Amino acid sequence: MQGVGVGVPGELIIYGHGVAQGYVCDPARTAAAFLPAPGGLRCYRTGDHVRWLPDGRLDFIGRLDDQIKVRGFRVELGPIQAALQSIEAVRESAVLVVSAGQQRRIVAFITLAAPTENENEQCNAIKQHLLRILPSYAVPGKFNILKRLPRNKHGKIDRGSLLQHELHSKQEVNNTQEMSDIERRVARCWNQIFDTHANRRDNFVEMGGHSLSLTRLTGLLRNEFNIHIPLHGLWTRPTIEQQAAYIVILQGSPRALPAPAPIPRLNRNNFHH
């Protein structure tokens, strides 16, 4: 290892007493990432590509590997693709990260070893298999079945073409599926949470939603429709289409309750020590 000067890109290495001893039960990764350092200490190769700025700050350029961050978790695409290739029904695969505003999601492109009459059922079977061998956050949120994967002039998978295919297919869905009035009102609440336009069949969790943002969505929908909406009911219906249908059912129920009144804020200036 050799240090670099200001403005010169290099890998960020962490060194000192706070560095861990390695990865639990993973000697191969430990040997690659944790290196001996002077004084009996260890240093850690982060894989982050950075450079010093003149004011002493670090400028993050990117990753030296294919590790990315999705919904707060660090994910490597290589193991995901390897898991896909281990499935007998998959002939070829490629995995990409697609960004929409500030949100990211993992998208898989696959070709099948044999034709299938029900692609949705096949995709679901592949997803269930991956859920058994990968963390849930590493499982692709969408699967595209293609007849063949595009190749560049060097014979490698053309990931740029795959990305364009995903963006084009999403645009087609947007143009062909009109929202109802209830769905549009639900979508407006979604758009206050996500920095991107949400479509009727987008999945709340796959777009980056979590328990805190779901709580906020519940409040927005209660105010929008002036009806009590159970949080768990929204969690089990993760798309705009499903949530709109759920709200219609609640509105038609004789036991429907109005949205609870907001708790007023206390004026701290009225209290004296």
ChimeraX attribute file (.defattr): number of C-alpha atoms within 10 A of each C-alpha:
attribute: neighborCount
match mode: 1-to-1
recipient: residues
	/A:1	5
	/A:2	4
	/A:3	9
	/A:4	12
	/A:5	11
	/A:6	13
	/A:7	13
	/A:8	11
	/A:9	15
	/A:10	18
	/A:11	20
	/A:12	16
	/A:13	17
	/A:14	14
	/A:15	18
	/A:16	13
	/A:17	10
	/A:18	10
	/A:19	13
	/A:20	13
	/A:21	13
	/A:22	18
	/A:23	13
	/A:24	8
	/A:25	8
	/A:26	9
	/A:27	12
	/A:28	10
	/A:29	12
	/A:30	15
	/A:31	12
	/A:32	11
	/A:33	16
	/A:34	22
	/A:35	16
	/A:36	12
	/A:37	12
	/A:38	9
	/A:39	7
	/A:40	7
	/A:41	15
	/A:42	19
	/A:43	20
	/A:44	21
	/A:45	14
	/A:46	14
	/A:47	17
	/A:48	17
	/A:49	18
	/A:50	19
	/A:51	21
	/A:52	17
	/A:53	13
	/A:54	10
	/A:55	7
	/A:56	9
	/A:57	9
	/A:58	15
	/A:59	13
	/A:60	14
	/A:61	13
	/A:62	14
	/A:63	14
	/A:64	13
	/A:65	12
	/A:66	12
	/A:67	15
	/A:68	16
	/A:69	12
	/A:70	19
	/A:71	17
	/A:72	9
	/A:73	10
	/A:74	11
	/A:75	19
	/A:76	14
	/A:77	19
	/A:78	14
	/A:79	12
	/A:80	22
	/A:81	19
	/A:82	13
	/A:83	16
	/A:84	25
	/A:85	16
	/A:86	11
	/A:87	14
	/A:88	11
	/A:89	18
	/A:90	16
	/A:91	15
	/A:92	16
	/A:93	22
	/A:94	22
	/A:95	20
	/A:96	19
	/A:97	16
	/A:98	14
	/A:99	14
	/A:100	15
	/A:101	10
	/A:102	10
	/A:103	16
	/A:104	17
	/A:105	22
	/A:106	23
	/A:107	19
	/A:108	21
	/A:109	23
	/A:110	23
	/A:111	18
	/A:112	19
	/A:113	12
	/A:114	9
	/A:115	10
	/A:116	11
	/A:117	7
	/A:118	8
	/A:119	14
	/A:120	13
	/A:121	11
	/A:122	16
	/A:123	16
	/A:124	13
	/A:125	13
	/A:126	18
	/A:127	18
	/A:128	12
	/A:129	15
	/A:130	20
	/A:131	15
	/A:132	10
	/A:133	12
	/A:134	13
	/A:135	11
	/A:136	12
	/A:137	18
	/A:138	21
	/A:139	25
	/A:140	22
	/A:141	17
	/A:142	16
	/A:143	19
	/A:144	18
	/A:145	17
	/A:146	13
	/A:147	9
	/A:148	13
	/A:149	18
	/A:150	14
	/A:151	14
	/A:152	11
	/A:153	7
	/A:154	7
	/A:155	8
	/A:156	10
	/A:157	15
	/A:158	15
	/A:159	17
	/A:160	13
	/A:161	14
	/A:162	21
	/A:163	16
	/A:164	11
	/A:165	13
	/A:166	19
	/A:167	14
	/A:168	12
	/A:169	13
	/A:170	12
	/A:171	11
	/A:172	11
	/A:173	13
	/A:174	15
	/A:175	9
	/A:176	8
	/A:177	11
	/A:178	12
	/A:179	17
	/A:180	12
	/A:181	10
	/A:182	16
	/A:183	21
	/A:184	18
	/A:185	17
	/A:186	25
	/A:187	22
	/A:188	15
	/A:189	21
	/A:190	24
	/A:191	15
	/A:192	13
	/A:193	16
	/A:194	18
	/A:195	12
	/A:196	15
	/A:197	13
	/A:198	23
	/A:199	21
	/A:200	21
	/A:201	14
	/A:202	15
	/A:203	18
	/A:204	20
	/A:205	18
	/A:206	20
	/A:207	21
	/A:208	17
	/A:209	18
	/A:210	13
	/A:211	11
	/A:212	9
	/A:213	16
	/A:214	20
	/A:215	15
	/A:216	16
	/A:217	21
	/A:218	21
	/A:219	19
	/A:220	18
	/A:221	23
	/A:222	19
	/A:223	18
	/A:224	14
	/A:225	16
	/A:226	16
	/A:227	17
	/A:228	19
	/A:229	24
	/A:230	12
	/A:231	15
	/A:232	11
	/A:233	14
	/A:234	21
	/A:235	17
	/A:236	10
	/A:237	16
	/A:238	18
	/A:239	21
	/A:240	26
	/A:241	21
	/A:242	16
	/A:243	23
	/A:244	24
	/A:245	14
	/A:246	15
	/A:247	22
	/A:248	11
	/A:249	11
	/A:250	17
	/A:251	18
	/A:252	9
	/A:253	10
	/A:254	7
	/A:255	8
	/A:256	13
	/A:257	13
	/A:258	14
	/A:259	16
	/A:260	13
	/A:261	9
	/A:262	8
	/A:263	6
	/A:264	6
	/A:265	6
	/A:266	8
	/A:267	7
	/A:268	7
	/A:269	6
	/A:270	6
	/A:271	7
	/A:272	5
	/A:273	2
